[in-house]
Amino acid sequence: MLLGTACMRYPVKPEGAKNYEAVRIEGLPLRQSVKYGIPYWIKYFKKSHFNSDTASFQTYRQAGLHQCSSDSMTGLRHCSHLLFTGDVMWIRNNWSGFLSPALHHHLAQADLLFGNLETPIVPTKPAKHFWPDYARYNASPDLLRSFTDSSGASLFAGLSLANNHATDMGIDGLTATLAFLQAQNIVPMGAATTDSLLLYHRFEHQGLRMGIHASSWGLNAPADLQNPALKIHTLPGLAYPYAAGAVRYDSCLRAISQMRQDGMDVVVLMLHWGYEYEYYPDSNIRQLARALSAAGADLIVGAHSHVIQPMEYLLKSPGKESASTSAAHTLVYYSLGNFTTTMFTAACRLGLLTEIAVVKKPGEDIRLEALPPTYVYNHIRGLAGRKRELLLIEPNHRPSQLSQREWRRVQKALRSIPGAVPAVSTKNRT
């Protein structure tokens, strides 16, 4: 029986690809996805490079980036430092003591910090402690309480709940998660239950007005989408790998249009898309990114693959770039990988912090400047992985906590990051 399951042929497999590389179960009914369990498990350990659409990523490089600074005449700071993390997932144990001091300090420097909360937080239900990659999550409140400043306030300004694990603890669990986030003064984005779902959420810092719309390919329990109590932004048609109709992204277009009408300086989309354990975005994901760029998105931050995918710098009007400082671009991060996780492989324990400087000076164009990439690593040690620490990683410097052997694994994972995440990228907009 196991041999038969391992040999199941996936319905669609690009020529030259191995069966496990093509396996995708996002959006499939449970009964249909179970038969691909073993090849999917193999894909988890070996990851996938089979996507042939990998040669044309247009990363934008420019030297001489200036960090946020104060005006020499007025002393005023005309720059906001935005920081986005990857998936904040259930981590099994050591909830309140896993964050390294260096990373805590780094996160605290951001003016606005955002992430994708890929676990319910329901204090009245137990958090699982046994399975490392449990299919249905529930995290202890201490997971997020670890990310607080000296006053006890959360470092996170907002967290997206628009992801496939949103209803792992049912609709009531989502309601409890929303209540917990609101009690922590963290804005929950992309999903709601008792309240109406906003098209986008507005954030302000030193005169900067930024809007964020969060959306997901769907849920692990698709039947929940029919529950009138659940309100969640989704991208219908995106997740079906071989029976998809046209992808519908109306909510994204409405959000972009509304943000522009409302005078948002920066239009951001946080999208839960793509396929797990693949280092490259699928061609339909890239096409969607281009459509959203043309519609006016300034920054697209992706999640769901559990590994870091390339960044791409898109012209909103392809073929019309000039030397003018008014050229309009969209910065796309297809996946930031995991931020907190219990996963086994180094590639899944590695995450990217997307850091953006938004420069807004009176009488000048707004500029979005991508700061040099910063990485985090979930270091797990001790008997049965009972000790863990989330570390800030510099690619050329081995943290003292990591052995030479584990550091080699981390470096191999860093080398696997495709698309050469640029040291610096800039975008100007009138």
C-alpha positions as CSV (number, residue, x, y, z in Angstrom):
1,M,0.0,0.0,0.0
2,L,2.8,2.4,0.9
3,L,4.7,1.6,-2.2
4,G,1.5,2.2,-4.3
5,T,1.1,5.6,-2.6
6,A,4.7,6.5,-3.2
7,C,4.4,5.7,-6.9
8,M,1.2,7.7,-7.5
9,R,1.6,9.8,-10.6
10,Y,0.6,13.4,-10.4
11,P,-1.8,14.4,-13.1
12,V,0.3,17.2,-14.5
13,K,4.1,16.9,-14.6
14,P,6.4,19.0,-16.8
15,E,8.6,17.0,-19.0
16,G,11.9,16.2,-17.3
17,A,10.6,16.8,-13.8
18,K,10.4,14.1,-11.2
19,N,7.0,13.1,-9.9
20,Y,7.6,14.6,-6.4
21,E,8.7,17.9,-7.9
22,A,5.3,18.4,-9.6
23,V,3.1,17.5,-6.6
24,R,0.9,20.3,-5.5
25,I,-2.0,19.8,-3.1
26,E,-3.0,23.4,-2.5
27,G,-6.7,23.7,-3.1
28,L,-7.3,20.0,-3.5
29,P,-9.8,18.1,-1.4
30,L,-8.3,16.1,1.4
31,R,-9.3,12.7,-0.1
32,Q,-7.6,13.6,-3.3
33,S,-4.4,15.1,-1.8
34,V,-3.8,12.2,0.6
35,K,-2.8,9.8,-2.2
36,Y,0.1,12.2,-3.0
37,G,1.3,12.2,0.6
38,I,4.6,10.4,0.2
39,P,5.8,12.3,-2.9
40,Y,4.8,15.5,-1.2
41,W,6.9,14.5,1.9
42,I,9.8,13.9,-0.5
43,K,9.3,17.3,-2.0
44,Y,9.4,18.8,1.5
45,F,13.0,17.5,2.0
46,K,14.3,17.9,-1.5
47,K,12.5,21.1,-2.5
48,S,11.7,21.9,-6.1
49,H,13.6,23.7,-8.9
50,F,11.6,22.2,-11.7
51,N,9.8,25.5,-12.7
52,S,11.4,26.4,-16.1
53,D,10.3,30.0,-15.9
54,T,13.4,31.1,-14.0
55,A,15.7,32.9,-16.3
56,S,13.9,36.3,-16.7
57,F,13.7,37.8,-13.2
58,Q,14.4,41.5,-13.6
59,T,16.1,42.4,-10.3
60,Y,17.0,46.1,-10.1
61,R,20.4,47.0,-8.6
62,Q,21.7,50.4,-7.6
63,A,24.6,51.3,-5.4
64,G,24.8,54.2,-2.9
65,L,21.6,53.7,-1.0
66,H,21.2,56.3,1.8
67,Q,19.7,55.1,5.0
68,C,17.0,57.1,6.7
69,S,18.5,60.4,7.9
70,S,17.5,63.7,9.3
71,D,17.3,67.0,7.3
72,S,20.4,69.0,8.0
73,M,18.4,72.3,8.1
74,T,15.3,71.4,10.1
75,G,16.5,68.2,11.9
76,L,13.3,66.5,10.8
77,R,13.4,62.8,9.7
78,H,11.6,62.3,6.4
79,C,11.8,58.6,6.2
80,S,9.8,55.6,7.4
81,H,11.4,52.2,7.9
82,L,9.0,49.4,7.1
83,L,9.8,45.8,7.9
84,F,8.0,42.6,6.8
85,T,8.5,39.1,8.2
86,G,7.6,35.8,6.7
87,D,5.3,33.2,8.2
88,V,4.8,33.4,11.9
89,M,4.0,29.8,12.7
90,W,3.3,27.6,15.7
91,I,6.7,26.6,17.2
92,R,5.8,23.7,19.6
93,N,7.6,25.0,22.8
94,N,9.8,27.6,24.4
95,W,7.2,30.2,23.4
96,S,8.5,33.1,25.4
97,G,12.2,32.6,25.3
98,F,13.2,31.9,21.7
99,L,13.8,35.4,20.4
100,S,17.5,36.3,20.4
101,P,18.4,39.8,21.8
102,A,20.1,40.8,18.5
103,L,17.0,40.1,16.5
104,H,14.7,41.7,19.0
105,H,16.9,44.9,18.8
106,H,16.8,44.7,15.0
107,L,13.0,44.4,14.8
108,A,12.6,47.2,17.4
109,Q,14.3,49.6,15.0
110,A,11.5,49.4,12.5
111,D,8.9,52.2,12.4
112,L,6.2,49.7,11.3
113,L,6.5,45.9,11.5
114,F,4.2,43.5,9.7
115,G,4.0,39.7,9.3
116,N,1.8,36.8,8.2
117,L,0.3,35.1,11.3
118,E,-0.1,31.5,10.0
119,T,-1.6,30.1,13.2
120,P,-4.6,30.7,15.3
121,I,-4.0,31.9,18.9
122,V,-6.8,30.6,21.1
123,P,-5.9,30.7,24.8
124,T,-8.8,28.5,25.8
125,K,-7.6,25.6,23.7
126,P,-4.3,23.7,24.2
127,A,-1.4,24.4,21.9
128,K,0.1,21.2,20.4
129,H,3.5,20.1,21.6
130,F,4.3,16.9,19.9
131,W,4.2,16.9,16.1
132,P,6.9,19.2,14.5
133,D,4.8,20.0,11.4
134,Y,1.3,19.6,12.7
135,A,-1.4,20.2,10.1
136,R,-3.8,22.1,12.4
137,Y,-2.1,24.8,14.4
138,N,-2.9,26.7,17.6
139,A,-0.2,28.8,19.3
140,S,0.3,30.0,22.8
141,P,-0.3,33.7,23.3
142,D,3.4,33.9,24.4
143,L,4.4,33.4,20.8
144,L,3.5,37.0,20.0
145,R,4.2,38.3,23.5
146,S,7.8,37.6,22.8
147,F,7.7,40.4,20.3
148,T,7.2,43.3,22.7
149,D,9.2,46.4,23.6
150,S,10.3,47.5,27.1
151,S,6.8,49.0,27.8
152,G,5.1,45.7,26.9
153,A,3.7,47.0,23.6
154,S,3.8,44.7,20.6
155,L,6.5,45.3,18.0
156,F,4.0,44.3,15.3
157,A,1.7,47.0,13.9
158,G,-0.3,44.5,11.8
159,L,-0.5,40.8,11.0
160,S,-2.2,39.2,8.1
161,L,-4.7,36.4,8.9
162,A,-5.5,35.8,5.2
163,N,-3.9,32.4,4.9
164,N,-4.8,28.7,4.6
165,H,-4.5,28.1,8.4
166,A,-6.9,30.9,9.4
167,T,-9.7,28.6,10.5
168,D,-7.6,25.7,11.9
169,M,-9.4,26.1,15.2
170,G,-12.7,26.8,13.5
171,I,-14.6,30.1,13.1
172,D,-14.7,30.5,16.9
173,G,-10.9,30.1,16.9
174,L,-10.5,32.9,14.4
175,T,-12.8,35.1,16.5
176,A,-10.6,34.4,19.5
177,T,-7.5,35.2,17.5
178,L,-8.9,38.5,16.3
179,A,-9.8,39.4,19.9
180,F,-6.3,38.5,21.1
181,L,-4.6,40.6,18.4
182,Q,-6.9,43.6,19.1
183,A,-6.1,43.4,22.8
184,Q,-2.4,43.6,21.9
185,N,-3.1,46.6,19.7
186,I,-2.1,44.6,16.6
187,V,-4.2,45.2,13.5
188,P,-5.6,41.9,12.1
189,M,-5.8,42.1,8.3
190,G,-7.5,40.1,5.6
191,A,-10.1,38.1,7.7
192,A,-12.9,38.9,10.1
193,T,-15.9,37.2,11.7
194,T,-18.2,39.3,13.9
195,D,-17.2,42.6,12.3
196,S,-17.3,43.7,8.7
197,L,-14.2,43.0,6.7
198,L,-12.3,46.1,5.6
199,L,-11.1,46.3,2.1
200,Y,-7.7,47.6,3.3
201,H,-6.1,48.8,6.5
202,R,-4.5,52.2,6.9
203,F,-1.3,52.9,8.8
204,E,0.5,56.2,9.3
205,H,3.9,57.3,10.4
206,Q,5.3,60.8,10.3
207,G,2.9,61.9,7.6
208,L,3.3,58.7,5.6
209,R,0.0,57.2,4.7
210,M,0.2,53.5,3.8
211,G,-2.6,51.0,2.9
212,I,-2.4,47.2,3.1
213,H,-4.7,44.7,1.6
214,A,-4.2,41.0,2.5
215,S,-5.6,38.1,0.6
216,S,-5.1,34.3,0.4
217,W,-5.4,31.5,-2.3
218,G,-7.9,29.8,0.1
219,L,-8.3,27.7,3.2
220,N,-7.2,24.2,4.3
221,A,-10.9,23.7,5.1
222,P,-12.6,25.1,2.0
223,A,-16.1,24.4,3.4
224,D,-15.5,27.3,5.8
225,L,-15.6,29.7,2.9
226,Q,-19.4,29.0,2.7
227,N,-19.9,29.9,6.4
228,P,-21.6,33.4,6.5
229,A,-19.8,34.2,9.7
230,L,-16.4,34.1,8.0
231,K,-15.2,37.0,5.9
232,I,-11.9,36.6,4.3
233,H,-10.2,38.1,1.1
234,T,-9.4,35.3,-1.3
235,L,-8.0,34.8,-4.8
236,P,-10.3,32.2,-6.4
237,G,-8.8,30.0,-9.0
238,L,-5.2,30.6,-8.0
239,A,-4.5,27.3,-6.1
240,Y,-5.9,24.7,-8.5
241,P,-2.8,23.3,-10.3
242,Y,-4.5,21.5,-13.2
243,A,-8.2,22.5,-13.2
244,A,-8.1,26.2,-12.7
245,G,-10.2,28.7,-14.4
246,A,-9.3,32.3,-14.6
247,V,-7.8,33.7,-11.4
248,R,-10.1,36.3,-9.9
249,Y,-8.4,39.1,-8.0
250,D,-11.3,41.6,-7.9
251,S,-10.7,42.4,-4.3
252,C,-7.1,43.3,-4.9
253,L,-8.1,45.7,-7.8
254,R,-10.8,47.3,-5.7
255,A,-8.4,47.7,-2.8
256,I,-5.7,49.3,-5.0
257,S,-8.3,51.7,-6.5
258,Q,-9.7,52.6,-3.1
259,M,-6.3,53.2,-1.7
260,R,-5.4,55.5,-4.6
261,Q,-8.7,57.4,-4.2
262,D,-8.1,57.8,-0.4
263,G,-4.7,59.3,-1.1
264,M,-2.5,56.5,0.3
265,D,1.2,57.3,-0.4
266,V,2.1,53.6,-0.5
267,V,-0.1,50.8,-1.7
268,V,0.8,47.4,-0.3
269,L,-0.5,43.9,-1.0
270,M,0.2,41.0,1.3
271,L,-0.6,37.8,-0.7
272,H,-0.7,34.2,0.4
273,W,0.0,32.5,-2.9
274,G,2.2,30.1,-4.8
275,Y,3.1,26.5,-3.9
276,E,4.9,25.0,-1.0
277,Y,8.6,24.0,-1.1
278,E,9.3,25.6,-4.5
279,Y,12.1,28.1,-4.9
280,Y,10.5,29.9,-7.8
281,P,7.0,31.4,-8.3
282,D,4.8,29.7,-10.8
283,S,4.2,31.5,-14.1
284,N,0.6,32.3,-13.2
285,I,1.8,33.9,-10.0
286,R,4.2,36.1,-11.9
287,Q,1.4,37.1,-14.4
288,L,-0.7,38.1,-11.4
289,A,2.1,40.2,-10.0
290,R,2.4,42.0,-13.3
291,A,-1.4,42.7,-13.5
292,L,-1.3,44.1,-9.9
293,S,1.7,46.2,-10.7
294,A,0.0,47.6,-13.8
295,A,-3.1,48.4,-11.6
296,G,-0.9,50.5,-9.2
297,A,0.5,48.3,-6.4
298,D,3.8,49.7,-5.0
299,L,4.9,46.7,-2.9
300,I,3.8,43.1,-3.0
301,V,4.9,40.8,-0.2
302,G,4.2,37.1,-0.7
303,A,4.0,34.0,1.5
304,H,3.1,30.3,1.6
305,S,6.1,28.5,0.0
306,H,7.9,28.2,3.3
307,V,11.1,28.9,1.5
308,I,12.5,32.2,0.2
309,Q,11.7,33.0,-3.4
310,P,13.2,35.7,-5.6
311,M,12.5,39.3,-5.6
312,E,11.5,41.1,-8.8
313,Y,11.4,44.7,-9.7
314,L,8.6,45.5,-12.1
315,L,7.9,48.5,-14.3
316,K,4.2,49.5,-14.0
317,S,4.3,50.5,-17.6
318,P,6.8,48.0,-19.2
319,G,8.9,49.4,-22.0
320,K,8.4,53.0,-20.9
321,E,11.3,53.4,-18.4
322,S,13.4,56.5,-18.8
323,A,16.1,58.3,-16.9
324,S,13.3,60.4,-15.3
325,T,13.0,60.1,-11.5
326,S,9.2,59.7,-12.0
327,A,9.5,56.2,-13.4
328,A,7.0,54.0,-11.5
329,H,7.9,50.5,-10.3
330,T,6.6,47.8,-8.1
331,L,8.8,45.9,-5.7
332,V,7.7,42.2,-5.5
333,Y,8.9,39.7,-2.9
334,Y,7.3,36.4,-4.0
335,S,8.0,34.7,-0.7
336,L,9.8,35.6,2.5
337,G,9.9,32.0,3.7
338,N,9.3,31.2,7.3
339,F,9.9,33.6,10.3
340,T,9.1,31.2,13.2
341,T,8.8,27.5,12.5
342,T,9.5,24.0,13.7
343,M,10.3,22.6,10.2
344,F,13.2,20.2,9.8
345,T,15.2,21.5,6.8
346,A,17.5,24.5,6.9
347,A,15.8,26.1,3.9
348,C,12.5,26.0,5.7
349,R,14.1,27.4,8.9
350,L,15.6,30.3,7.0
351,G,13.6,33.5,6.5
352,L,14.0,36.8,4.8
353,L,13.2,40.2,6.5
354,T,12.0,42.6,3.8
355,E,13.1,46.1,4.9
356,I,11.9,49.1,3.0
357,A,12.8,52.8,3.5
358,V,10.0,55.1,2.3
359,V,11.3,58.6,1.8
360,K,8.8,61.4,1.7
361,K,10.0,65.0,1.6
362,P,7.8,68.0,1.0
363,G,7.8,68.9,-2.7
364,E,9.6,65.8,-3.7
365,D,8.6,62.4,-5.1
366,I,8.0,59.5,-2.8
367,R,10.8,56.9,-2.9
368,L,10.6,53.2,-1.9
369,E,14.1,51.9,-1.3
370,A,14.8,48.2,-0.6
371,L,17.4,47.9,2.1
372,P,20.0,45.1,2.0
373,P,18.5,41.7,2.8
374,T,18.5,40.5,6.3
375,Y,17.9,36.8,7.3
376,V,16.7,34.9,10.3
377,Y,17.2,31.3,11.2
378,N,15.3,29.0,13.6
379,H,18.0,27.3,15.5
380,I,16.7,24.1,17.2
381,R,18.7,22.1,19.7
382,G,18.5,20.0,22.8
383,L,16.8,16.7,23.5
384,A,13.9,16.3,21.1
385,G,14.4,19.9,20.0
386,R,13.3,21.3,23.3
387,K,15.5,24.4,23.0
388,R,15.1,26.9,20.2
389,E,16.4,30.3,19.3
390,L,15.4,32.7,16.5
391,L,18.7,34.2,15.3
392,L,19.6,37.1,13.2
393,I,21.9,35.8,10.4
394,E,24.7,37.5,8.5
395,P,25.6,35.4,5.4
396,N,29.4,35.7,6.0
397,H,29.5,35.3,9.8
398,R,28.7,32.2,11.7
399,P,26.7,32.8,14.9
400,S,28.3,31.3,18.0
401,Q,25.2,29.2,18.6
402,L,25.6,27.3,15.4
403,S,28.0,24.4,14.9
404,Q,30.1,24.2,11.8
405,R,27.9,21.5,10.4
406,E,24.7,23.4,10.9
407,W,26.3,26.6,9.6
408,R,27.2,24.7,6.4
409,R,23.6,23.8,6.0
410,V,22.5,27.4,6.5
411,Q,25.0,28.5,3.9
412,K,23.8,25.9,1.4
413,A,20.2,27.2,2.0
414,L,21.4,30.7,1.4
415,R,23.0,29.7,-1.9
416,S,19.7,28.1,-2.9
417,I,17.9,31.5,-2.8
418,P,17.2,32.2,-6.5
419,G,17.1,35.5,-8.4
420,A,20.0,37.0,-6.4
421,V,18.1,39.1,-4.0
422,P,19.6,42.5,-4.7
423,A,21.6,44.4,-2.2
424,V,19.8,47.6,-3.1
425,S,16.7,48.5,-5.2
426,T,14.9,51.8,-5.5
427,K,11.6,53.1,-6.8
428,N,10.5,56.6,-7.3
429,R,6.9,57.8,-7.9
430,T,5.4,61.1,-8.5
